[in-house]
Amino acid sequence: MLLIPGLLAFIVGKLRKGSLRNLAHLPLQKVYLLYIALLLQLVARTPFLEGWTPRLVVLSYLLLLLALGLNIRLPGLPYLFLGTLLNALVISFNGGQMPVALELLDLPLKPEGIDLVGGKHTRLATDTRLFFLADIIPVKIPALSYYSLYSVGDLFQMVGVFILIVQGMGLAGDERTLAKTHRN
């Protein structure tokens, strides 16, 4: 999901004479919370913890929100935080899974093939809560012939990643200005 905005941000950052090395100077706080959240998402997909999956996914989102909140003053992080919050809400209200409207992809899907979204995703149903925050926005990238569904939260996250990378690449090795902004 974040690969395309990340690549676009890299291109824009390079055109603006930025460097990927400058991203290492971002004054991120409590980065370990991001790693724990990622680990929880991976563990939640293991079959032997199947009954715990919804709790682990929700807990991972809470840790992710905490980490993003602690870094909210960095460029793009308000968008990342909002997008993650919106996704966390719809996932929390739907049993730890993101509802997906596969029928909106306009692909020849057979009912038996629709179960491919298992794990952290589920089919959008009539009883889906906060359906307007689910994966309901179909996007086709023509050059790649790539169909996908996104949520409003995903779109905010994409904007946040784009801003973070472009502005982070443009630090020109001088992280003091950004670090000062981050502390205030």
Backbone as CSV, one residue per row, in Angstrom:
resi,resn,N_x,N_y,N_z,CA_x,CA_y,CA_z,C_x,C_y,C_z
1,MET,0.819,-1.194,0.000,0.000,0.000,0.000,0.869,1.266,0.000
2,LEU,1.910,1.270,0.784,2.732,2.476,0.906,3.917,2.493,-0.053
3,LEU,4.052,1.448,-0.850,5.182,1.361,-1.779,5.125,2.438,-2.860
4,ILE,3.975,2.610,-3.478,3.860,3.586,-4.577,4.058,5.019,-4.084
5,PRO,3.382,5.459,-3.001,3.675,6.822,-2.532,5.118,6.967,-2.063
6,GLY,5.700,5.887,-1.527,7.095,5.934,-1.106,8.026,6.129,-2.289
7,LEU,7.753,5.405,-3.383,8.572,5.563,-4.590,8.399,6.945,-5.206
8,LEU,7.171,7.423,-5.255,6.931,8.780,-5.781,7.634,9.827,-4.924
9,ALA,7.581,9.644,-3.622,8.248,10.583,-2.714,9.752,10.559,-2.927
10,PHE,10.306,9.364,-3.134,11.739,9.242,-3.396,12.118,10.027,-4.650
11,ILE,11.320,9.885,-5.716,11.597,10.591,-6.970,11.521,12.101,-6.755
12,VAL,10.459,12.548,-6.089,10.308,13.992,-5.828,11.446,14.480,-4.933
13,GLY,11.781,13.691,-3.917,12.875,14.060,-3.022,14.194,14.193,-3.763
14,LYS,14.459,13.270,-4.694,15.688,13.346,-5.494,15.671,14.565,-6.416
15,LEU,14.509,14.843,-7.033,14.398,16.021,-7.899,14.641,17.309,-7.113
16,ARG,14.337,17.264,-5.832,14.564,18.427,-4.969,15.958,18.398,-4.341
17,LYS,16.821,17.534,-4.867,18.217,17.410,-4.427,18.337,16.852,-3.002
18,GLY,17.375,16.061,-2.591,17.424,15.440,-1.270,18.177,14.126,-1.308
19,SER,18.363,13.542,-0.134,19.094,12.286,-0.020,18.370,11.353,0.956
20,LEU,18.343,10.072,0.623,17.755,9.082,1.528,18.499,9.037,2.861
21,ARG,19.783,9.332,2.833,20.576,9.324,4.070,20.020,10.304,5.098
22,ASN,19.409,11.360,4.625,18.873,12.362,5.546,17.713,11.814,6.381
23,LEU,17.060,10.779,5.895,15.959,10.183,6.663,16.458,9.596,7.979
24,ALA,17.716,9.201,8.012,18.297,8.659,9.248,18.409,9.728,10.331
25,HIS,18.312,10.987,9.950,18.424,12.080,10.917,17.078,12.511,11.497
26,LEU,16.003,11.854,11.076,14.706,12.188,11.653,14.715,11.831,13.138
27,PRO,14.333,12.757,13.991,14.385,12.498,15.438,13.181,11.682,15.923
28,LEU,13.132,10.429,15.510,12.037,9.553,15.916,12.216,9.129,17.374
29,GLN,11.118,9.144,18.107,11.127,8.709,19.492,10.441,7.356,19.611
30,LYS,10.935,6.535,20.502,10.318,5.237,20.834,10.071,4.373,19.596
31,VAL,11.071,4.275,18.729,10.961,3.490,17.500,10.635,2.025,17.812
32,TYR,11.084,1.548,18.956,10.838,0.151,19.312,9.352,-0.177,19.356
33,LEU,8.503,0.818,19.624,7.053,0.579,19.625,6.561,0.189,18.229
34,LEU,7.168,0.771,17.202,6.815,0.410,15.826,7.182,-1.042,15.545
35,TYR,8.358,-1.455,16.026,8.798,-2.831,15.813,7.907,-3.828,16.565
36,ILE,7.528,-3.479,17.779,6.643,-4.356,18.546,5.287,-4.472,17.861
37,ALA,4.762,-3.345,17.357,3.470,-3.362,16.654,3.548,-4.250,15.417
38,LEU,4.630,-4.141,14.660,4.821,-4.982,13.478,4.919,-6.453,13.870
39,LEU,5.667,-6.736,14.920,5.812,-8.110,15.399,4.457,-8.690,15.820
40,LEU,3.660,-7.892,16.508,2.326,-8.356,16.907,1.460,-8.674,15.691
41,GLN,1.561,-7.868,14.647,0.784,-8.145,13.431,1.236,-9.447,12.793
42,LEU,2.536,-9.697,12.789,3.053,-10.947,12.221,2.632,-12.148,13.064
43,VAL,2.728,-12.023,14.371,2.343,-13.110,15.273,0.849,-13.392,15.149
44,ALA,0.059,-12.348,14.940,-1.394,-12.519,14.831,-1.782,-13.391,13.642
45,ARG,-0.911,-13.514,12.663,-1.204,-14.311,11.465,-0.847,-15.788,11.625
46,THR,-0.239,-16.131,12.745,0.140,-17.530,12.934,-1.079,-18.351,13.336
47,PRO,-1.212,-19.548,12.786,-2.400,-20.372,13.027,-2.603,-20.774,14.493
48,PHE,-1.519,-20.977,15.238,-1.693,-21.443,16.616,-2.230,-20.360,17.560
49,LEU,-2.271,-19.115,17.129,-2.839,-18.031,17.942,-4.133,-17.491,17.332
50,GLU,-4.779,-18.294,16.527,-5.948,-17.856,15.771,-7.006,-17.169,16.643
51,GLY,-7.279,-17.700,17.804,-8.283,-17.098,18.684,-7.881,-15.744,19.227
52,TRP,-6.601,-15.475,19.237,-6.083,-14.213,19.761,-5.886,-13.160,18.677
53,THR,-6.075,-13.527,17.431,-5.787,-12.630,16.317,-6.436,-11.254,16.468
54,PRO,-7.751,-11.170,16.718,-8.354,-9.824,16.820,-7.723,-8.972,17.924
55,ARG,-7.452,-9.576,19.075,-6.859,-8.816,20.185,-5.448,-8.346,19.842
56,LEU,-4.684,-9.220,19.205,-3.308,-8.862,18.845,-3.274,-7.761,17.791
57,VAL,-4.184,-7.817,16.834,-4.241,-6.788,15.795,-4.617,-5.438,16.413
58,VAL,-5.621,-5.429,17.283,-6.040,-4.174,17.925,-4.912,-3.634,18.806
59,LEU,-4.257,-4.515,19.564,-3.132,-4.084,20.397,-2.012,-3.500,19.540
60,SER,-1.747,-4.116,18.394,-0.694,-3.594,17.514,-1.046,-2.189,17.027
61,TYR,-2.322,-1.957,16.729,-2.732,-0.623,16.298,-2.618,0.391,17.427
62,LEU,-2.910,-0.021,18.651,-2.770,0.893,19.786,-1.303,1.295,19.974
63,LEU,-0.395,0.334,19.858,1.039,0.648,19.968,1.496,1.543,18.816
64,LEU,0.986,1.262,17.631,1.328,2.072,16.472,0.844,3.510,16.658
65,LEU,-0.370,3.661,17.148,-0.901,5.004,17.404,-0.088,5.734,18.471
66,LEU,0.336,5.014,19.498,1.169,5.617,20.532,2.489,6.104,19.935
67,ALA,3.128,5.265,19.137,4.400,5.638,18.513,4.225,6.840,17.590
68,LEU,3.178,6.824,16.779,2.935,7.952,15.871,2.602,9.219,16.653
69,GLY,1.822,9.072,17.721,1.473,10.226,18.549,2.692,10.873,19.186
70,LEU,3.652,10.049,19.605,4.880,10.583,20.210,5.738,11.344,19.202
71,ASN,5.514,11.085,17.924,6.303,11.714,16.861,5.457,12.627,15.976
72,ILE,4.328,13.057,16.468,3.317,13.767,15.670,3.843,15.054,15.032
73,ARG,4.895,15.641,15.571,5.400,16.916,15.029,6.311,16.748,13.819
74,LEU,6.663,15.511,13.511,7.479,15.283,12.317,6.623,15.495,11.073
75,PRO,7.236,15.887,9.969,6.458,16.124,8.749,5.698,14.871,8.321
76,GLY,4.433,15.052,8.007,3.612,13.955,7.513,2.987,13.090,8.591
77,LEU,3.520,13.148,9.819,3.018,12.274,10.877,1.576,12.562,11.290
78,PRO,1.096,13.797,11.243,-0.328,13.985,11.543,-1.232,13.198,10.578
79,TYR,-0.849,13.148,9.298,-1.631,12.381,8.322,-1.514,10.884,8.587
80,LEU,-0.307,10.436,8.885,-0.102,9.020,9.210,-0.915,8.635,10.446
81,PHE,-0.896,9.493,11.453,-1.639,9.225,12.681,-3.133,9.141,12.392
82,LEU,-3.662,10.127,11.673,-5.092,10.135,11.371,-5.486,8.909,10.556
83,GLY,-4.720,8.575,9.542,-5.015,7.401,8.726,-4.988,6.122,9.532
84,THR,-3.999,5.993,10.402,-3.895,4.810,11.247,-5.049,4.756,12.238
85,LEU,-5.438,5.905,12.784,-6.579,5.964,13.703,-7.869,5.520,13.007
86,LEU,-8.100,6.018,11.804,-9.300,5.627,11.064,-9.321,4.133,10.775
87,ASN,-8.174,3.589,10.367,-8.093,2.146,10.117,-8.275,1.358,11.410
88,ALA,-7.676,1.848,12.500,-7.812,1.159,13.786,-9.268,1.135,14.242
89,LEU,-9.987,2.229,13.999,-11.405,2.278,14.392,-12.224,1.224,13.659
90,VAL,-12.113,1.191,12.346,-12.927,0.242,11.581,-12.513,-1.196,11.893
91,ILE,-11.238,-1.428,12.095,-10.769,-2.780,12.443,-11.279,-3.173,13.828
92,SER,-11.192,-2.262,14.785,-11.651,-2.551,16.149,-13.144,-2.842,16.205
93,PHE,-13.918,-2.119,15.433,-15.369,-2.299,15.442,-15.827,-3.507,14.625
94,ASN,-14.896,-4.166,13.946,-15.246,-5.318,13.104,-14.417,-6.548,13.450
95,GLY,-14.265,-6.783,14.735,-13.646,-8.014,15.208,-12.173,-8.166,14.895
96,GLY,-11.451,-7.063,14.766,-10.019,-7.132,14.511,-9.666,-7.353,13.052
97,GLN,-10.626,-7.161,12.154,-10.370,-7.349,10.723,-10.852,-6.135,9.931
98,MET,-10.131,-5.842,8.849,-10.512,-4.751,7.952,-11.504,-5.288,6.923
99,PRO,-12.721,-4.737,6.889,-13.684,-5.149,5.860,-13.240,-4.665,4.481
100,VAL,-13.415,-5.528,3.489,-12.985,-5.250,2.120,-14.162,-5.496,1.181
101,ALA,-14.460,-4.533,0.317,-15.553,-4.651,-0.666,-14.983,-5.173,-1.973
102,LEU,-14.686,-6.459,-2.017,-14.058,-7.052,-3.203,-14.893,-6.890,-4.465
103,GLU,-16.207,-6.832,-4.328,-17.059,-6.692,-5.511,-16.827,-5.372,-6.242
104,LEU,-16.230,-4.392,-5.569,-15.940,-3.098,-6.201,-14.721,-3.141,-7.121
105,LEU,-13.971,-4.233,-7.084,-12.785,-4.334,-7.938,-13.142,-4.538,-9.400
106,ASP,-14.376,-4.883,-9.671,-14.820,-5.121,-11.042,-13.968,-6.190,-11.717
107,LEU,-13.704,-7.241,-10.941,-12.958,-8.388,-11.443,-13.876,-9.600,-11.448
108,PRO,-13.637,-10.558,-12.315,-14.478,-11.753,-12.346,-14.155,-12.695,-11.177
109,LEU,-14.633,-12.348,-9.984,-14.376,-13.162,-8.799,-15.533,-14.125,-8.568
110,LYS,-15.198,-15.359,-8.314,-16.205,-16.350,-7.962,-16.325,-16.367,-6.447
111,PRO,-17.508,-16.671,-5.919,-17.696,-16.665,-4.464,-16.655,-17.487,-3.706
112,GLU,-16.253,-18.633,-4.243,-15.272,-19.456,-3.536,-13.875,-18.837,-3.550
113,GLY,-13.601,-17.929,-4.454,-12.290,-17.286,-4.536,-12.184,-16.039,-3.687
114,ILE,-13.283,-15.612,-3.104,-13.296,-14.367,-2.349,-12.707,-14.534,-0.951
115,ASP,-12.540,-15.730,-0.477,-11.989,-15.940,0.854,-10.492,-15.681,0.933
116,LEU,-9.898,-15.210,-0.155,-8.460,-14.958,-0.173,-8.049,-13.818,0.730
117,VAL,-8.988,-13.059,1.266,-8.633,-11.915,2.094,-8.504,-12.253,3.565
118,GLY,-8.521,-13.512,3.934,-8.484,-13.931,5.332,-7.415,-13.235,6.151
119,GLY,-7.246,-13.646,7.385,-6.259,-13.033,8.268,-6.756,-11.724,8.821
120,LYS,-6.152,-10.643,8.391,-6.509,-9.342,8.947,-7.623,-8.670,8.146
121,HIS,-8.105,-9.324,7.094,-9.186,-8.782,6.277,-10.399,-9.705,6.303
122,THR,-11.552,-9.117,6.034,-12.793,-9.873,5.929,-13.662,-9.213,4.865
123,ARG,-14.621,-9.953,4.344,-15.524,-9.373,3.348,-16.444,-8.341,3.972
124,LEU,-16.688,-7.276,3.245,-17.663,-6.277,3.658,-19.038,-6.927,3.620
125,ALA,-19.807,-6.756,4.681,-21.127,-7.372,4.779,-22.152,-6.327,5.189
126,THR,-23.399,-6.715,5.184,-24.465,-5.770,5.547,-24.365,-5.326,7.002
127,ASP,-23.760,-6.149,7.853,-23.637,-5.789,9.266,-22.280,-5.158,9.606
128,THR,-21.496,-4.800,8.592,-20.193,-4.168,8.813,-20.382,-2.816,9.489
129,ARG,-19.646,-2.613,10.549,-19.701,-1.328,11.264,-18.681,-0.369,10.654
130,LEU,-19.042,0.892,10.616,-18.184,1.944,10.051,-17.726,1.588,8.637
131,PHE,-18.650,1.054,7.840,-18.331,0.586,6.480,-17.666,1.659,5.627
132,PHE,-17.978,2.910,5.878,-17.423,4.018,5.092,-15.917,4.206,5.349
133,LEU,-15.389,3.554,6.392,-13.950,3.600,6.669,-13.233,2.332,6.195
134,ALA,-13.989,1.398,5.630,-13.422,0.124,5.177,-12.706,0.301,3.839
135,ASP,-12.142,-0.783,3.342,-11.489,-0.776,2.029,-12.569,-0.781,0.952
136,ILE,-13.006,0.428,0.575,-14.109,0.572,-0.384,-13.760,1.477,-1.561
137,ILE,-12.525,1.960,-1.619,-12.138,2.882,-2.686,-11.306,2.111,-3.708
138,PRO,-11.912,1.787,-4.874,-11.164,1.023,-5.876,-10.200,1.925,-6.646
139,VAL,-8.991,1.422,-6.848,-7.974,2.166,-7.589,-7.304,1.197,-8.563
140,LYS,-7.189,1.646,-9.806,-6.452,0.865,-10.803,-5.315,1.732,-11.313
141,ILE,-4.120,1.205,-11.208,-2.953,1.915,-11.717,-2.699,1.370,-13.117
142,PRO,-3.050,2.153,-14.158,-3.021,1.658,-15.540,-1.679,1.088,-15.985
143,ALA,-0.601,1.747,-15.677,0.702,1.282,-16.152,1.058,-0.091,-15.582
144,LEU,0.500,-0.412,-14.424,0.805,-1.683,-13.778,-0.326,-2.705,-13.909
145,SER,-1.473,-2.265,-14.476,-2.670,-3.106,-14.507,-2.941,-3.682,-13.126
146,TYR,-2.841,-2.855,-12.147,-2.924,-3.262,-10.758,-4.206,-2.713,-10.139
147,TYR,-5.065,-3.618,-9.692,-6.286,-3.223,-9.010,-6.077,-3.357,-7.514
148,SER,-6.636,-2.435,-6.760,-6.593,-2.554,-5.314,-7.732,-1.752,-4.712
149,LEU,-8.012,-2.047,-3.464,-9.015,-1.315,-2.704,-8.333,-0.631,-1.527
150,TYR,-8.731,0.594,-1.276,-8.140,1.363,-0.197,-9.231,1.935,0.686
151,SER,-8.836,2.262,1.899,-9.735,2.939,2.829,-9.357,4.414,2.864
152,VAL,-10.212,5.213,3.477,-9.891,6.628,3.675,-8.617,6.729,4.508
153,GLY,-8.498,5.860,5.522,-7.300,5.838,6.355,-6.044,5.556,5.553
154,ASP,-6.147,4.618,4.600,-4.999,4.300,3.737,-4.545,5.532,2.964
155,LEU,-5.506,6.312,2.465,-5.168,7.507,1.688,-4.431,8.532,2.544
156,PHE,-4.904,8.713,3.786,-4.198,9.625,4.700,-2.793,9.110,4.994
157,GLN,-2.654,7.794,5.174,-1.335,7.226,5.427,-0.403,7.451,4.241
158,MET,-0.917,7.314,3.035,-0.102,7.531,1.837,0.396,8.965,1.765
159,VAL,-0.486,9.916,2.055,-0.093,11.330,2.059,0.990,11.558,3.114
160,GLY,0.802,10.961,4.293,1.781,11.123,5.366,3.146,10.569,5.009
161,VAL,3.179,9.390,4.413,4.450,8.789,4.007,5.119,9.652,2.945
162,PHE,4.340,10.130,1.986,4.886,10.980,0.932,5.550,12.223,1.531
163,ILE,4.834,12.908,2.402,5.364,14.133,3.017,6.591,13.824,3.864
164,LEU,6.525,12.767,4.652,7.651,12.407,5.522,8.913,12.140,4.707
165,ILE,8.786,11.381,3.640,9.964,11.050,2.835,10.497,12.266,2.089
166,VAL,9.612,13.013,1.430,10.072,14.184,0.662,10.737,15.197,1.586
167,GLN,10.082,15.543,2.671,10.670,16.542,3.567,11.865,15.991,4.327
168,GLY,11.810,14.718,4.703,12.942,14.105,5.393,14.180,14.028,4.514
169,MET,13.991,13.731,3.230,15.126,13.691,2.295,15.734,15.073,2.116
170,GLY,14.946,16.102,2.292,15.411,17.466,2.080,16.076,18.085,3.281
171,LEU,16.320,17.295,4.318,16.958,17.858,5.506,18.379,18.327,5.247
172,ALA,18.980,17.845,4.180,20.346,18.214,3.791,21.334,18.008,4.926
173,GLY,21.113,16.951,5.713,22.050,16.619,6.782,21.933,17.501,8.002
174,ASP,21.060,18.488,7.983,20.916,19.386,9.129,19.618,19.081,9.841
175,GLU,19.660,18.141,10.756,18.459,17.738,11.471,18.122,18.651,12.639
176,ARG,18.964,19.631,12.917,18.729,20.486,14.081,17.419,21.255,13.990
177,THR,17.083,21.781,12.814,15.844,22.536,12.658,14.645,21.646,12.920
178,LEU,14.658,20.455,12.337,13.547,19.532,12.516,13.485,19.055,13.962
179,ALA,14.627,18.763,14.569,14.653,18.296,15.950,14.111,19.386,16.873
180,LYS,14.455,20.647,16.594,13.960,21.754,17.401,12.448,21.861,17.269
181,THR,11.928,21.743,16.049,10.487,21.767,15.816,9.819,20.612,16.548
182,HIS,10.476,19.449,16.544,9.910,18.244,17.180,9.780,18.416,18.680
183,ARG,10.739,19.116,19.307,10.714,19.299,20.771,9.655,20.294,21.209
184,ASN,9.311,21.269,20.373,8.352,22.326,20.755,6.942,21.830,20.769
